[in-house]
Amino acid sequence: MCKILIMSIIILFSLKVNAQDEFDFVRKSTLSGYGELHYNVVEPQNGQTTKKFDFHRFVIFYGFQWNDKWSFKSEFEVEHNVVEGNKGKVALEQAYINFHYADWLGFQAGILLTPAGIVNEIHEPPTFFGVERPTYHSLIIPTTWSANGVGIYGMYKGLNYKFSVLEGMDADGITAKSGIRGARYNGHYGDGHNLMYNIRLDYSNVPGLLFGASATFNNARGDSTVVPWNLLEFHAKYEAHNIYSVFEIGNISYSDIDLERSFGYYFDLGYNVASLLDWETKVIPFVRYTNYNTAASVKNNLVAKDAYNFNKWMVGLSVKPLDEIVVKFDYAQEKNKLTSVKNTYWNIGFGYFFY
């Protein structure tokens, strides 16, 4: 598959490009970004309540356009405000060259976001419900999931497609508790021996509706093991007539280890009640149901059945005076199927993005 991609890139760069006269195009830089402030309360059934105030993310996007075909895009992030010792985090989540030959054909190379699910590629705070990103996008699709690599993409008659070759994963980071989340290199000396392959298709030619699927494959390499795994996921999103709905479902299959499968899904449904009063500010109450089990199937009694099987209900509210600014509130209860222990969460958040 890697050879096919290399040949495709050679053909792509061999295509004749009708370049504009340099004096007709003004080279330009663009600056955009997003951020989010969170107040989080966790009330465990067996334990002490915790309350935290956190400026969770400050992100700057920088881009440069050489001409109508060639551009550079990047995303620089600071998490938790302070970077010192084991506190906070600084990350270059995207940094890539983009060659846009035409709507039906383009090429990217650099640090890319893995094209899996809805939130991993589009994760600005006003674009999703809940103060924190959906739990599904932590333990099934490990958002934010960056990787060094290359990709070919395009769109034709509402069908969006992308094929990516990316750095491999670390087999030693795969666990029953967190699936593939701890196996990411996120562009830091990623494995180049066993590359990861991703194929994604989306259809968006129905007003307000996006739906699609992706498949990701890799033989993850560890210090002494190789773990073949694959992630298959389906996603759909509808935003029209003041209705907001999201559904995502994903399954990870593993080979050659005692962990055999991780599985999860969630469903969001919201409605802009401000439309009934003809308000410009959007007021969107929503409900979410989530089920995830990072050890949905195991062998050799790796862990007890349903040890990591959780159901989670959430209700919340998003208030958007502008599409780029949001005030959020949510309340959730999460229950473990094995122990029946129930934890309660409630959060308040403020988020923004600009471009």
N, C-alpha and C positions, 0 to 999 in steps of 0.2 A: 504493500500500500504506500510505503514511503517513496518507492521508485516512481509510482504513478503520480504522486504529488510533485516530485521533482520535475518530471517530464511536463506536467501541467504548468508549472511555474515557468519553465523554459519557453513553452508555447505562448504563454501569456505575455512575457516580455518581448517575444518576437513579433507580436501583433503590431500592425502599423497604427500609431496614435496620431491623430490630427491635432498636433500641438497648436495652441494659440500663439499668436504673436506675443512675445514677452511684454510688449508695451500695452497689450490689451488686458493683462492680468496683474493686479497689484498683490504682491505677496503680503500675507497678513498673519498676525498672531491672534489667538483667542484665549480668553481666560474665563473659566466658570468654576463652579464648585458647589459643595453642600456641607451641611453640618447638622448635629442633633444633640440636644440637651435632654437627659433622662433623670427622672426620679423613680427609683425602683424599690418596691417593698415585697419581701418574700416572707410568708408566714407558714413555716413547715408544721405539719401535724405533730411531729415529734422533734422539737428543737426550738431555738430562739429566733424571734423575728429579726430580720435585718432590713435596714433602710439606707439607701445610697443615693447621693446626688452625683451625677457624672456627665461631663461634656464628652459624650461617647466618641464622636468622630468630628474631625475637621479635615475636609478634603478639598484639594485644589486640582482642577483639570486645566492642563495647558496644551494648546494645539498650535500647529503652524501649517500654513498652506503654501506650498511652493508654486503650484499652478492648479488647474482644474482636475488634474489626475493624481498628483502626489501630495501627501500630507503626513503630518506626524501628530499622534494623539498620546496623552499621558494622564495618569491619575496618581497623585501623591497624597498620602493619608497619614494623619497623626491620630492615634487613639488614646483616650483617657487623659488627654491634656498634658501630662508630664511624662517625659521619657528619661528614666533614671533607674539604673540597676534592672530589676525585674518588673518595674512599673512602666505602663504605657507601651506604645508600639509605633514605630515609623515604618511605612511600607510603600513601595512603588508598585501599585496594584496593576497599572497598565502603562506601557511605554512601547509604542509600535509604529512602524512605517506602514502607511496605507496607500495602495495603488488602486485607484478606482477607474478601471478601463471603461466600463459602462454599467448600467443598472444590473445587467445580467452576469457581470464578471468583475471580480475584484480580488485583491491579494493583501494579506497582512503578515507582518513578521516582527516579533519582539516579545514583550510580556503581554499575554492576552488573558482575558477572562474566559474560562472554559464555558462553551455554549451549552449549558445544561440548565433546564428550568427557566422560570420567569425572573426571579429576583437576582440571580448571580450576575447577570449582565446589566440589569436596570434596578438599582437599589437605592436611589435617592429617597429620603424619608417621606415626601408627599406621595410617592408612587405605590406604597403598600400600607395595609391596615396594621394596626398594633404599633406600640412604641418600639418594641424590639422586633427584629426580623422574625418571620415564622420559624418555629422550632424545626419544622421540616427542612428549612434551609440552614440548619446547623448540623443535623445528624443523618440526613439522607443525602441531600446535595450540600456539601460543606462550603456554603457561602461565607466570605468571598473567596473564590477559588481561582487563583491566578496561576499561570504556568508559562514558561518559555516555549515558543513554538511558532508555527506558521499556519496560515489558513487561507483557503479559497472560498469565496462567498458570492452570492448573487441573488437576484430576484427576477421572476418572470411570471407575469399575469397573476400576481398575488401570492405566488409560491416563493418563499424565502428559503434558501438552502446554504449550508456551510459544511465544509470538510476541513478538519484541523488535525495536525500532527503536533503533539505537545510532549513535554518532558514526562518521564514515567513517575510512578509513585514509590514510596518507601514501604516495603512489605512489613517491616518491623513496627510501623505505626498503625497497622490495622488491628482493631480490638473489638471485642464483643460490645463494649460500652459505648463506643463512639464511631464504629464503622470505619470509613476511610478518612474521616476528618483529620486524624493525626498522621496520615500518610502523605499529606501535601508537602511539597518543597516550596511552593509559592514563588518560584523563580530564583530561589537561593541554591545555587549549585545543584540544579535538578538532574535527575538520572537521565543519561543519554544512551544507555545500553538498550533498555526495553522501553520503547516509546509508547505513548498513549495516543489512541485514535478516537476521534469524536465525529459523529455525523449528526446533523440537525436539520429538520424540515419544519417550517411553519407556514400556515395559510392565513392570509389576512385580507381577503377580498370581499368579506362580508362586513358591512358597516358595524363597527363597535366590537367585532369578534376577532380574537386571535386564538388559534389552537395549533398544536404541533407536538413533536416528540423528538427525543434525541437518544443516541446510543453511544456509550463510552466504553472502550476496551483497553486493558493493559495487563501485562504480566509484571506485577510489581516486584521489584528486586529489594531484598534485604541483605544483611550481612552474610547469612548462610541459607536463605530460603528464597524461593520465587513463588508468588501467589497470583495466579491468574484470577482476574475479576472483571465483571462487566456491570455497568449501570444502565438500565433502561427506564426512561421516564416519559410521562405524557403530561401536557399542561394545556390549560385553556383559560382565557380571560375575556370577560364581556363587560364593556363600559358603554352604555347607551341608554337613553330615556331615563336618566337618573338612577339606573340600576348598576351596581358594581358587584361582580361575581368572579371568583377565582377558584380553580380546581387544579390540584397537582397530585400526581401519584408516581412513586418510584420504587424500583426493586434493584438491589445489588446482590449478585450471585458471586460466591467465592469458590475456588477449588484448592485442594491440597492443604487445607487447614481445617480445624474443628469448627470454625465459624463458617456456616454454609450460606446464610442469606440475611440481609437487612431489608426492611420494608417500611413504607410509610405513605401517608396521604394527608391532605387537609382541604377544607372547603370554606370559602369566605362568601358571605352574602351581605350587601349593604344597600342602603337607599338614601338618596339625598332629599331629606324631608324639607329642606329650605325651598325646594322647587314648588312645594304646595303653597308657600307664602310669597313666592316671587322674590326671594332674597337673592342678592348676588353672592353672598357668602355661602359656601357649601357646608351643610351640616349633615354628616353621614354616620348614623348609627350602624353598627355591623355585628354580626355573629360569626364565630369561627369554630369548627370542630376539627381536631387533629388526632390521628392515631399514628404512632410510630413504634417500631420494635427493631432495634439495631442488632438483636440476636434472635430473629424470627425463626431461624432454623439452625440447630447446632448438632454436633455429634460428640460422642465420648463424654457426655455430661459436662461439657465446657462450662456452662452456667445453668442454673435452674430454669425450667420452663417459665416464660413470661417475666423473667427477672428484669428485663429492659423493655417491657411492653407497657406503654403509657397511653392513656386517653386524656385529652385536654379540651375543655370547653372555654371559650372566651367570648365576652361581650365588650363592646367598646364604642368609641365615638371619635370621629375625625372632623375637625372644623377647619375649613380652608378659606380664609379671606381672599387669598389669591391661589391659583393652582400651584404656585411655587412655595407657599408657606402653609404649614399645618400645625395645629395644636391637637394633641392626641391624649386619649385616656383609654385604658383597658383594664378589665378584671378577669382573672382566669383561675380555674381549678384544674389541677392535674392529678390523676390517680394512677397508681401502679397496680397492674392486674394481679400480680403475684401476692403482694403484701396488703393491698387495699389501702395503703397509706396515701393520704390526700394532702397536697400542698396548695396553698393559695398565693396568687400573685396579683398585685395591682401596680400600675405604672402610669406616670404622666410624662408626656414628652412634647418638645417643641422642635420642629425641623424646618429646613429651608433648602432650596437650591436656586442657583442663578446661572444664566448663560448669556 
